[in-house]
Amino acid sequence: MNNIEYDKRHLWHPYTSATHPLPCYEVKGASGVELTLADNSVLIDGMSSWWAAIHGYNHPHINAAAKNQIDAFSHVMFGGITHEPAIKLTKQLLAMVPEGLNRVFLADSGSVSVEVAIKMALQYYACQGQPNKHKIITPRNGYHGDTFAAMSVCDPINGMHSLFKNVLAEQIFAPAPQTRFEQTWNEDDIAPLEELIATHHNELAALILEPIVQGAGGMRMYHPMYLKRARQLCDEYNILLIADEIATGFGRTGKLFACEHAGISPDIICLGKALTGGYMTMAATICTEDVAMGICQSAPGVFMHGPTYMANPLACAVASASLDLIASGEWQSQVANIEQWLHQYMTPCKNRC
Ligand SMILES: *Cc1c(COP(=O)(O)O)cnc(C)c1O
């Protein structure tokens, strides 16, 4: 049995069927923007492995960081132990994320970082004696991951709500933002969210959204003023704002983080995907000091989450090397160039699909 046949019989791929598996290609190498297949043909990867490989494949600086860390140690538990790779990564992250974010939870995947963010929001209000504030509001068309709490805030139609309706937490859905990024802001666009928050704020712990780009939901780019208004509503009605920047973070939208387009800071941010430059799985949930203190001010007095591979040193070292490249590189002009190039060559295709 060749590899492809074996794969078809024994492996799950993302969102696929065991009875009708999709065709897939065997990759044997990757370098820069190129993937080399088993038959030696070379492809350009136009989606950088789900937007994660921001520096290209097989980057010498990240490779060296990974090799050095393997020779020192690949993993130790984070319970009662700390290490330089986690501390260095945290310093780098806190120097770049929006102002006010101060305490880092290193998680193992984007979905887990969303679980952690939602748990933080619920525990925050429970510890303030407001356990009634346990629901999440979110715009439709969103995507936040495949685990259960994350699924509950994904778009209720494109997501998996019908399949799991008896088990998913019931959340509150607002219409998706309509004013596009480049259009003139229309104040009516925020009215439905405002109305829902005004009605439900006593049961709401948080608003979760993907700032500026609803990624998996169709690459919908919306107006920064929506984000600004959302921040104001959260302040006005005492709700935490969770920015899921797993897809948009690390320069993807022309700013280091998409929240910068609106000049706002969330109470909790989720980072993932490009965090390790596309090398391995790792994510981060970063909250403000106010959220961290609020969570720990009453029983049980601790934040109840701790994955086995939390702050895996190898992943930390790789992420750190990726952030080095961001700090020293020319990503701003590179992103602008790519944008201009796409504009020029893709505009003629606009009416073809
Ligand atoms: C990919 C993604 C996630 C989930 O991350 P995983 O690492 O796949 O679990 C969550 N939110 C957004 C916005 C994403 O793009």
The ligand as an ORCA input file, in Angstrom:
! r2SCAN-3c Opt
* xyz 0 1
  C      -7.373     29.192     13.675
  C      -8.183     30.009     14.596
  C      -8.555     29.532     15.874
  C      -8.235     28.137     16.352
  O      -6.876     27.902     16.472
  P      -6.327     26.363     16.482
  O      -4.863     26.513     16.728
  O      -6.661     25.817     15.132
  O      -7.040     25.654     17.574
  C      -9.286     30.378     16.681
  N      -9.613     31.625     16.294
  C      -9.267     32.122     15.085
  C      -9.637     33.522     14.725
  C      -8.555     31.329     14.183
  O      -8.240     31.806     12.974
*
